[in-house]
Amino acid sequence: MIIPSRRRGFLAAIAGAALVGGAIAALHYHRLGLTLSHYDARGHLVVARRVIDSITPGWQQIGAVWLPLPHLLNLLPVQIDAWYRSGASAVAVSVVAFAIATSAIAWIVVTLTDSPLAATAGAAMFALNPNVLYLQATPMTEPLLLALVIGAVAILIEGRASSAPTSAGVILALACLTRYEAWPVTFCAVLLALWAACRAGESGTAAWRRIAPAALYPAATMLAFLGFSRIVVGQWFVSSGFFVPENKALGDPIVAATEIWWGLHTLSGYLTIALTSAGLIALLATGVMKRERAAGVIALSLLAAATVPWAAFVKGHPFRIRYVVPLIAVEAIGAGLAVGSVRRMRVIVALLVLGTLAYDSRVPSLFRPDAPMAPVMIEAEWEQPNAPVRQTLTRYLRANYDGTTIMASMGSLGHYMQEASHDGFAVRDFLHEGNGDIWLAALEGPRPFVGWLLIEEKANGGDALARIARENPRFLAGFSRVCEGAGLALYRRMGPARRPARTSSP
């Protein structure tokens, strides 16, 4: 993709500043012990590790609930124990992605406004948001999603090179393998790109021929993933079974929409929303009225990221405020456009944008020890009070471990498996859903296959093993309850039994 030479240095500087700032923030949160606070952060590390470190290693271990690209990127690095236990390699991916996303926001704004000041203000609105800064310091997948979708949208808007649709299509295909939010964003971006091309004077046929690669690569990728899911878990698309439908928005689209709205203003604040909305409305108006500005409307496709959490909440998925974080990127673009829409008072408006950010997000207090935590950080800490109690259980297991397999549901205890690595336990010491036929056979009666059972009995009503134990009292026959805490129960097999072949134990 060709970027005008006078902008390359500017965008490189934005990316470099974001990279340095992101690395500093990552070190800060590491020192506070917050890198792996969120259970999903540890879960992503386990999924990447288990492809090789497993009772049944192989490509099937990638799974079919989470999309595979983040785990493929970390597949080899997390085989190094130190990087697996700390999440260092996955954090490095997030920090680099954060830098790319920040520079892509600046690229979009400078393309639409021709104002480096406006682009800097928009990039700052994104990069200095404490919720974004925290997520990019973890192994979570949102930073990679944002880097890919914002980068692809920037390419489509710039659109000067004939290879732009192909480049955007490849990047969108990668985004569609990262998080599901990329799927509706891709659909909307392609439609808006076609509309912009026709608005600029191209015929519908010519516009489709030129834009088609931006649609075909992601479409092929989505179909391939659905086929992969069918092979691995027997379903074309896994949309249920991994959460308890307890959201108050269950079956109510209006309530689900209000949850998205509440999450957005909690993450950024009312002043920020008002300011950035003005920029986005101006973008839409000028794109509709002026042919030469039509391509800018493609940026609004990023709003489609909200449809995935909205649909999940309607189905009863528990509310998670981090699902709203991708909308902060749209706000940042709106903020930059608001600055770029004025000429004589541009510096004053830029200062207003940064002042609004500081007021709404408490940026000046970000690194103070007594600073209030960002909402995403608070959410990540929900489960942390259980960690010391779980450690007591782990110490018991470590002291009495006999090398036999531990059966546990990765859907609920994947984060515990990563925690247990600090005490010498490998993923292959656990029998979990990814082990296919062995797992299914053990569900009928675990005693011939495992020496231990680890069951989550409370969170979300209990995991799959807890539900089976309640419905079938014979499931625990031959096992004795030896330890419990923080909702976990540990059972030990009484008497000898065979176990799945494994190569080592802690």
Secondary structure, 3 states (H helix, E strand, C coil): CCCCHHHHHHHHHHHHHHHHHHHHHHHHHHHCCCCCCCHHHHHHHHHHHHCCCCCCCCHHHHCCCCCCHHHHHHCCHHHCHHHHHHCHHHHHHHHHHHHHHHHHHHHHHHHHHCCHHHHHHHHHHHHCCHHHHHHCCCCCCHHHHHHHHHHHHHHHHHCCCCCHHHHHHHHHHHHCCCCCCHHHHHHHHHHHHHHHHHHCCCCHHHHHHHHHHHHHHHHHHHHHHHHHHHHHHCCCCCCCCCCCCCCCCCCCHHHHHHHHHHHHHHHHCHHHHHHHHHHHHHHHHHHHHCHHHHHHHHHHHHHHHHHHHHHHHHCCCCCCHHHHCHHHHHHHHHHHHHHHCCCCCHHHHHHHHHHHHHHHHCHHHCCCCCCCCCHHHHHHCCCHHHHHHHHHHHHHHHHHCCCCCEEECHHHHHHHHHHHHHHCCCHHHEECHHHCHHHHHHHHCCCCCCCEEEEECCHHHCCHHHHHHHHCHHHHCCEEEEEEECCEEEEEECCCCCCCCCCCCC
